[in-house]
Amino acid sequence: MGLFDRHAGLLEAYRDVRTTGADPFQIRMERVLSPTEAVINGRKTLLVGTNNYFGLTFDPSCMEAAIEAIRAEGTGTTGSRIANGSYSEHVFLEEEIAAFYGKKHCMVFTTGYQANLGVISTLVGQGDHLLIDADSHASIYDACKMTQAEVVRFKHNDPSSLESRLRRLGDKPGNKLVILEGIYSMLGDSAPLKEFVEVCKKYGAYVLVDEAHSLGALGETGRGLCESTGVLDDCHFIVGTFSKTLGAIGGYCVSNDPDFDILRVTVRSYMFTASLPPSIVASVRQALRVVKARPELRKQLWDNVATLYDGLAAQGFKLGPEHGPVVGVHLPDRMLAIGFWRAMLDAGIYVNVAVPPATPNGVSLLRCSVCAAHTPEQLQHMVEVMTGIGRQLGVISGAPKLRVVAGSR
């Protein structure tokens, strides 16, 4: 048996994709021009698939903070947070994030993936019970593989399904930790968090919420779904990332648990990797200030969400269940999705394509992410282009369905 034989099915599917001349998983950004435009394949391209929700990657104040940090402290720390990799700025950032959420404790990680992976796998162990939504992010599923806790899945966004699982566990010994997400990354739907929290209270379960896609976008002050649903004080742990609204890279976990700091010497993804470079920490600190000082960015984001979501819905596209910064467009099958994606790229618009096994329930879709920096004209243009391609391919009404060959122009 060869090392890659276990991936035979996926290898075959990937070869099918590559032989069409369209490989959506190897896109190269030749030059990024702004939060909404880049050069791809030698052509200026509209970006609607970057998770750059507030457009802060090119915010002048964030860029200047990063540049000044490099001048002052160099390009990297070359050490982990438990060795030489904790600078004053790391500690200041943790204090500022904790204050932002009104929590006592915060840990900053090198990536959001590492935050979920390390915190979840460390909080529960043998004899405990880890309950996760069926549509959870890969980092949550990978954390499940690392823990010795019993892993129990419940139906997506279904509080009654969670309650039935908790009821079934009954009085079994061990802690119960429930993992939820603010906005789910593929279809863009949000969790009925208040109902979930009520179920968890009833059965004495701890709650961890991943606010990766909802930080900045939801809540009166941008603190995510926990804030917008009024359960911020009821969620024991909140995890998030710096790689979306805050325009950089990194992750964090906040909590009020008095023993939280023990995680600093038990979470392996925190202990055994180099810490964030000073430039990233500085840009994130400034981006957090921008989020707090400029609520108009959140309004602009939601205005843009309405332009794109309502525009596509009016043309007959099947979309995710609710408005949000992630707009998922359902398509009938994998090869049609890849063909549609390639046609969009050929027309000068970049979106994400998501196909099984990366998607829930075998769904194929185009995944669009909206940015506050998008202009109404850019989004209206996207709706027009997508409508034309959708009619040509028979995804929406208006023309007979054509046979799709991914990569054709």
Long-range contacts (C-beta under 8 A, 24 or more apart in sequence): 10-357, 13-334, 16-335, 17-338, 17-406, 20-335, 20-338, 20-339, 20-342, 20-405, 20-406, 20-407, 21-406, 21-407, 22-338, 22-339, 22-341, 22-342, 22-406, 22-407, 24-338, 24-341, 24-342, 24-352, 24-353, 27-350, 32-57, 34-58, 34-373, 35-371, 35-373, 36-371, 36-373, 36-374, 36-375, 36-378, 38-350, 40-345, 40-350, 41-345, 43-348, 44-348, 45-345, 45-348, 45-349, 45-350, 46-348, 46-349, 46-350, 46-378, 46-381, 46-382, 47-350, 47-371, 48-308, 48-349, 48-350, 48-351, 48-368, 48-369, 48-370, 48-371, 48-374, 48-379, 48-382, 49-350, 49-351, 49-352, 49-367, 49-368, 49-369, 50-369, 50-371, 51-213, 51-243, 51-244, 51-369, 52-244, 52-247, 52-369, 52-371, 52-373, 53-213, 53-216, 53-217, 53-244, 53-245, 53-301, 53-325, 53-369, 53-370, 53-371, 53-372, 54-216, 54-245, 54-246, 54-247, 54-287, 54-290, 54-291, 54-297, 54-298, 54-301, 54-371, 54-372, 54-373, 55-247, 55-297, 55-371, 55-372, 55-373, 56-245, 56-246, 56-247, 56-287, 56-290, 57-247, 57-248, 58-373, 59-247, 59-286, 59-287, 59-290, 61-286, 61-289, 61-290, 62-247, 62-248, 62-283, 62-286, 62-287, 62-290, 63-283, 65-282, 65-283, 65-285, 65-286, 66-279, 66-280, 66-282, 66-283, 67-279, 68-282, 69-277, 69-278, 69-279, 69-281, 69-282, 69-283, 70-277, 70-278, 70-279, 72-278, 73-278, 74-278, 75-277, 75-279, 76-274, 76-277, 76-278, 77-274, 77-275, 77-276, 77-277, 77-278, 78-274, 79-274, 79-275, 80-270, 80-271, 80-272, 80-273, 80-274, 80-275, 81-108, 81-264, 81-270, 81-271, 81-275, 82-264, 82-265, 82-270, 82-271, 85-274, 85-275, 86-275, 87-275, 87-278, 87-281, 89-278, 89-281, 89-282, 89-285, 90-275, 90-276, 90-281, 92-285, 93-281, 93-284, 93-285, 93-288, 94-252, 96-285, 96-288, 97-252, 97-254, 97-288, 98-254, 100-223, 100-288, 100-292, 101-223, 101-232, 101-238, 101-254, 102-232, 102-233, 103-238, 103-254, 103-255, 103-256, 104-255, 104-256, 104-258, 104-260, 105-254, 105-255, 105-256, 105-257, 105-260, 105-261, 106-252, 106-253, 106-254, 107-252, 107-253, 107-260, 107-263, 107-264, 107-267, 107-270, 108-250, 108-251, 108-252, 108-275, 108-276, 108-281, 109-250, 109-251, 109-252, 109-253, 109-269, 109-270, 110-249, 110-250, 110-251, 110-273, 110-274, 110-275, 110-276, 111-241, 111-243, 111-249, 111-250, 111-251, 112-139, 112-212, 112-239, 112-240, 112-241, 112-242, 112-243, 112-250, 112-251, 113-139, 113-142, 113-251, 114-251, 114-269, 114-270, 114-273, 115-239, 115-240, 115-241, 115-251, 115-252, 115-253, 115-269, 116-140, 116-143, 116-210, 116-239, 116-251, 117-142, 117-143, 117-146, 117-269, 118-143, 118-263, 118-267, 118-268, 118-269, 118-270, 119-143, 119-208, 119-237, 119-239, 119-253, 119-263, 119-267, 120-144, 120-147, 120-177, 120-179, 120-208, 121-146, 121-147, 122-263, 122-266, 122-267, 122-268, 123-175, 123-177, 123-206, 123-208, 123-237, 124-149, 124-175, 124-177, 125-149, 127-173, 127-174, 128-174, 128-175, 128-176, 128-177, 129-169, 129-172, 129-174, 129-175, 129-176, 129-177, 130-177, 130-179, 131-162, 131-165, 131-166, 131-176, 131-177, 131-178, 131-179, 131-205, 132-178, 132-179, 133-157, 133-179, 133-180, 133-181, 133-184, 133-191, 134-360, 135-184, 135-186, 135-187, 135-360, 136-179, 136-181, 137-181, 137-184, 137-185, 137-210, 137-212, 138-358, 140-179, 140-210, 149-174, 149-177, 150-174, 156-184, 156-360, 157-184, 157-189, 157-191, 157-192, 159-192, 159-195, 159-196, 159-198, 159-199, 162-196, 162-199, 162-200, 163-199, 163-202, 163-203, 166-199, 166-200, 166-202, 166-203, 166-205, 167-203, 169-203, 175-206, 176-203, 176-204, 176-205, 176-206, 177-205, 177-206, 177-207, 177-208, 178-205, 178-206, 178-207, 178-208, 179-208, 179-210, 180-207, 180-208, 180-209, 180-210, 181-209, 181-210, 181-211, 181-212, 181-213, 182-209, 182-210, 182-211, 182-212, 182-213, 182-214, 182-215, 182-218, 182-224, 182-225, 182-226, 183-212, 183-213, 183-214, 183-217, 183-218, 183-225, 183-324, 183-325, 183-326, 184-213, 184-326, 185-212, 185-213, 185-326, 186-326, 186-328, 186-354, 186-358, 186-359, 186-360, 186-363, 186-365, 186-367, 187-320, 187-321, 187-326, 187-328, 187-360, 187-363, 187-365, 188-213, 188-320, 188-322, 188-324, 188-325, 188-326, 188-327, 188-328, 189-320, 189-321, 189-322, 189-324, 190-214, 190-218, 190-225, 190-322, 190-324, 191-225, 193-225, 193-226, 193-229, 193-231, 194-229, 194-230, 194-231, 197-231, 197-234, 197-235, 201-234, 206-236, 206-237, 207-234, 207-235, 207-236, 207-237, 208-235, 208-236, 208-237, 208-238, 208-239, 209-235, 209-237, 209-238, 209-239, 210-239, 210-240, 211-238, 211-239, 211-240, 212-239, 212-240, 212-241, 212-244, 213-244, 213-324, 213-325, 213-326, 215-240, 215-241, 215-244, 215-245, 215-246, 216-244, 216-245, 216-246, 216-291, 216-297, 216-298, 216-301, 217-245, 217-298, 217-301, 217-302, 217-324, 217-325, 221-292, 221-295, 222-291, 222-292, 222-295, 222-298, 242-280, 242-284, 242-287, 245-287, 245-291, 246-284, 246-287, 246-288, 246-291, 247-283, 247-287, 248-280, 248-283, 248-284, 248-287, 249-276, 249-280, 250-276, 250-280, 250-281, 250-284, 297-372, 298-372, 300-372, 301-325, 301-370, 301-371, 301-372, 303-376, 304-370, 304-371, 304-372, 304-374, 304-376, 304-379, 305-370, 307-376, 307-379, 307-380, 307-383, 308-368, 308-370, 308-379, 308-382, 308-383, 311-379, 311-380, 311-383, 312-383, 312-386, 312-387, 315-383, 315-386, 315-387, 315-390, 315-396, 316-390, 316-396, 316-397, 317-386, 317-390, 317-395, 317-396, 325-369, 325-370, 326-367, 326-368, 326-369, 326-370, 327-367, 327-368, 327-369, 327-370, 328-354, 328-365, 328-366, 328-367, 328-368, 329-365, 329-366, 329-367, 329-368, 329-386, 330-363, 330-364, 330-365, 331-364, 331-365, 331-366, 331-395, 332-364, 332-395, 333-364, 334-364, 335-404, 335-406, 336-364, 336-393, 336-395, 336-404, 337-364, 337-365, 337-366, 338-406, 338-407, 339-393, 339-404, 339-405, 339-406, 339-407, 339-408, 340-366, 340-389, 340-390, 340-393, 340-395, 340-404, 341-366, 342-406, 342-407, 342-408, 343-389, 343-392, 343-393, 343-409, 344-385, 344-386, 344-389, 346-409, 347-385, 347-389, 348-385, 349-382, 349-385, 349-386
